[in-house]
Amino acid sequence: MEPNWSAIHEQLAAIKAQLGGLYADDADAELKTCRAYGNQLLLDGTALATSDTSAEEKHGITVSMRQAVNKLQEQLDEIKTKTAEAYRKHIGTDEKEAFEQLSPELQQQYNAQAYRSFAAFHAADELLDKLSKLNAALLDAGSELDRMTREEHTAAGRTTAAADVETFDRDPAPSSLSM
């Protein structure tokens, strides 16, 4: 059964849209990198949803997408770190609790810079949650594509033994060197 590419594509579109609205004063370079990864992921997701390539080729695309997701997560972690530092700098430790009890409108009126940093931190955190779900969906799709690839190879008579079947795994094979 073919993975649900349209659901993955919808996740990608939502992530890309949220990345477009993310704003962080102190993490401009990271944001540009995140948006570039988001664009590439959406392009790859569109290719998966609309192409008639083999399961093996689609598996390769999902692997590269998972690598891009991991890099995007690293950049978002950096954005969270920078926005948390900026928030602490702008609000100070004495006013933090009182500030966080205010409504978003009052936070913005009271200290606009702290509000932007606070909002960017939470938006990056929300994106990280969405990326974790996307990564899980891509991992599931990769497993399904691996199964389909083995079936294609078997149907084509390309394999006769389990050892001949190329398996796709996220963990590398153990070293064959003995000590």
NORCORWO-V9258 format. One record per residue. OMEGA is omega in radians with two decimals (* if undefined). BURIAL is + if it has 9 or more other C-alpha atoms within 8 Angstrom, else -. Layout:
omega:OMEGA burial:BURIAL
omega:OMEGA burial:BURIAL
//
This chain:
omega:-3.12 burial:-
omega:3.07 burial:-
omega:-3.12 burial:-
omega:-3.09 burial:-
omega:-3.12 burial:+
omega:3.09 burial:-
omega:3.10 burial:-
omega:3.12 burial:+
omega:3.10 burial:+
omega:3.08 burial:-
omega:-3.13 burial:+
omega:-3.13 burial:+
omega:3.12 burial:+
omega:3.12 burial:-
omega:-3.14 burial:+
omega:3.13 burial:+
omega:3.14 burial:-
omega:3.07 burial:+
omega:3.13 burial:+
omega:-3.13 burial:-
omega:-3.13 burial:-
omega:-3.13 burial:+
omega:3.09 burial:-
omega:-3.11 burial:+
omega:-2.97 burial:-
omega:-3.08 burial:-
omega:-3.07 burial:+
omega:-3.13 burial:-
omega:3.12 burial:-
omega:3.12 burial:+
omega:3.11 burial:+
omega:3.12 burial:-
omega:3.12 burial:+
omega:-3.12 burial:+
omega:3.09 burial:+
omega:3.08 burial:-
omega:3.12 burial:+
omega:3.10 burial:+
omega:-3.12 burial:+
omega:3.11 burial:-
omega:3.14 burial:+
omega:3.09 burial:+
omega:3.12 burial:-
omega:3.11 burial:+
omega:3.08 burial:+
omega:3.12 burial:+
omega:3.12 burial:-
omega:-3.07 burial:+
omega:-3.00 burial:+
omega:-3.04 burial:-
omega:3.09 burial:-
omega:3.14 burial:-
omega:-3.11 burial:-
omega:3.10 burial:-
omega:-3.13 burial:+
omega:3.11 burial:+
omega:3.11 burial:-
omega:3.10 burial:+
omega:3.11 burial:+
omega:3.11 burial:-
omega:-3.14 burial:+
omega:3.10 burial:+
omega:3.14 burial:+
omega:3.09 burial:-
omega:3.12 burial:+
omega:3.08 burial:+
omega:3.11 burial:-
omega:3.09 burial:+
omega:3.14 burial:+
omega:3.11 burial:-
omega:3.10 burial:+
omega:3.09 burial:+
omega:3.10 burial:+
omega:3.14 burial:-
omega:3.12 burial:+
omega:3.05 burial:+
omega:3.11 burial:+
omega:3.10 burial:+
omega:3.11 burial:+
omega:3.13 burial:+
omega:-3.11 burial:-
omega:-3.13 burial:+
omega:3.07 burial:+
omega:3.10 burial:+
omega:3.13 burial:-
omega:3.12 burial:+
omega:3.13 burial:+
omega:3.14 burial:+
omega:-3.06 burial:-
omega:-3.05 burial:+
omega:-3.09 burial:+
omega:-3.08 burial:+
omega:-3.10 burial:-
omega:-3.04 burial:-
omega:-3.02 burial:-
omega:-3.08 burial:+
omega:-3.14 burial:-
omega:3.13 burial:-
omega:-3.08 burial:+
omega:3.09 burial:-
omega:-3.13 burial:-
omega:3.03 burial:+
omega:3.12 burial:-
omega:3.13 burial:-
omega:3.13 burial:-
omega:3.06 burial:-
omega:-3.11 burial:+
omega:3.11 burial:+
omega:-3.08 burial:-
omega:-3.12 burial:-
omega:-3.04 burial:+
omega:-3.13 burial:+
omega:3.10 burial:+
omega:3.12 burial:+
omega:-3.13 burial:+
omega:3.12 burial:+
omega:3.12 burial:+
omega:-3.13 burial:+
omega:3.13 burial:-
omega:3.10 burial:+
omega:-3.10 burial:+
omega:3.08 burial:-
omega:3.10 burial:+
omega:3.11 burial:+
omega:3.11 burial:+
omega:3.09 burial:-
omega:3.10 burial:+
omega:3.08 burial:+
omega:3.14 burial:-
omega:3.13 burial:+
omega:3.07 burial:+
omega:3.10 burial:-
omega:3.09 burial:-
omega:3.14 burial:+
omega:3.10 burial:+
omega:3.11 burial:-
omega:3.11 burial:+
omega:3.09 burial:+
omega:3.08 burial:+
omega:3.12 burial:-
omega:3.12 burial:+
omega:3.09 burial:+
omega:3.11 burial:+
omega:3.11 burial:+
omega:3.07 burial:+
omega:3.11 burial:+
omega:3.14 burial:-
omega:3.12 burial:+
omega:3.10 burial:+
omega:3.11 burial:+
omega:3.10 burial:-
omega:-3.13 burial:-
omega:-3.13 burial:+
omega:-3.14 burial:+
omega:3.14 burial:-
omega:-3.14 burial:-
omega:-3.08 burial:-
omega:-3.14 burial:-
omega:3.09 burial:+
omega:-3.13 burial:-
omega:-3.13 burial:-
omega:-3.12 burial:-
omega:-3.11 burial:-
omega:-3.08 burial:-
omega:3.09 burial:+
omega:3.11 burial:-
omega:3.13 burial:-
omega:-3.08 burial:-
omega:3.12 burial:-
omega:3.14 burial:-
omega:3.14 burial:-
omega:3.10 burial:-
omega:3.11 burial:-
omega:-3.13 burial:-
omega:3.13 burial:-
omega:3.12 burial:-
omega:3.10 burial:-
omega:-3.11 burial:-
omega:* burial:-
//
